[in-house]
Amino acid sequence: MFKLLFKIIGSIILVIAIIVGVAVWKGGEPFRWIGDGTIIIGEAIKEVGNTIDDIKQGQKKAARKIIQLKEELDSIQGKRKEGKKTQPENKDGTANKN
């Protein structure tokens, strides 16, 4: 059991040493694609963040517009109620034209 564990740990250390050796020997050229990929991923994340910020701003504007519309509808409905109080209605629901 301990021999197996020792072999696994030893092989992991050997692989890490080989990777570090190749990176130093070649000047990091074999692993440059990792850096390029992270730059591309970083730019994509920024774009997604900007898009989400735009959506949030749009939601805030839409919420404000909805509130304004609701207030306008409430004021119109209030005016209608006031108008109905002053004008008596017929049995069929229409206002008198007196």
C-alpha positions in Angstrom: 0.0 0.0 0.0 2.7 2.4 1.0 4.8 1.4 -2.0 1.9 2.3 -4.4 1.4 5.7 -2.6 5.1 6.4 -2.8 5.2 5.5 -6.6 2.2 7.8 -7.3 3.6 10.7 -5.4 7.0 10.2 -7.0 5.5 10.1 -10.5 3.6 13.3 -9.8 6.7 15.0 -8.7 8.6 13.7 -11.7 5.9 15.0 -14.1 5.9 18.4 -12.4 9.7 18.6 -12.7 9.5 17.7 -16.4 6.9 20.4 -17.1 8.9 23.0 -15.2 12.1 22.0 -17.0 10.5 22.2 -20.5 9.0 25.6 -19.6 12.3 27.0 -18.6 14.3 25.3 -21.4 12.0 26.5 -24.2 11.4 29.9 -22.6 7.7 29.2 -21.9 6.9 28.8 -25.6 5.0 25.5 -25.3 2.7 27.1 -22.7 2.2 30.5 -24.3 -1.2 29.3 -25.7 -2.4 29.2 -22.1 -1.6 32.9 -21.6 -3.2 33.8 -24.9 -6.3 31.8 -24.0 -6.6 33.5 -20.7 -6.4 36.9 -22.4 -9.2 35.9 -24.8 -11.3 34.6 -21.9 -10.7 37.7 -19.9 -11.9 39.9 -22.8 -15.0 37.7 -23.2 -15.8 38.0 -19.5 -15.5 41.8 -19.7 -17.9 41.9 -22.7 -20.4 39.7 -20.8 -20.1 42.0 -17.8 -20.7 45.0 -20.0 -23.7 43.3 -21.5 -25.1 42.5 -18.1 -24.6 46.1 -17.0 -26.5 47.3 -20.0 -29.3 44.9 -19.3 -29.5 46.1 -15.7 -29.6 49.7 -16.8 -32.4 48.8 -19.3 -34.3 47.1 -16.5 -34.0 50.1 -14.3 -35.2 52.4 -17.1 -38.1 49.9 -17.8 -39.0 49.8 -14.1 -39.1 53.6 -14.0 -41.2 53.8 -17.1 -43.6 51.2 -15.7 -44.0 53.2 -12.5 -44.7 56.4 -14.5 -47.3 54.6 -16.6 -48.9 53.1 -13.5 -49.1 56.6 -11.9 -50.6 58.0 -15.1 -53.2 55.2 -15.2 -54.0 55.7 -11.6 -54.5 59.4 -12.1 -56.7 58.8 -15.2 -58.7 56.2 -13.2 -59.1 58.7 -10.4 -60.4 61.3 -12.8 -62.8 58.8 -14.3 -64.2 57.9 -10.8 -64.6 61.6 -10.1 -66.4 62.1 -13.4 -68.7 59.2 -12.7 -69.7 60.6 -9.4 -71.0 63.8 -10.9 -72.8 62.2 -13.8 -75.6 59.7 -12.8 -75.8 56.6 -15.0 -78.8 55.0 -16.6 -79.7 51.4 -15.9 -77.8 50.2 -19.0 -74.6 51.7 -17.8 -74.4 54.8 -20.0 -74.1 58.4 -18.6 -77.1 60.7 -18.8 -76.8 63.5 -21.4 -78.6 66.1 -19.4 
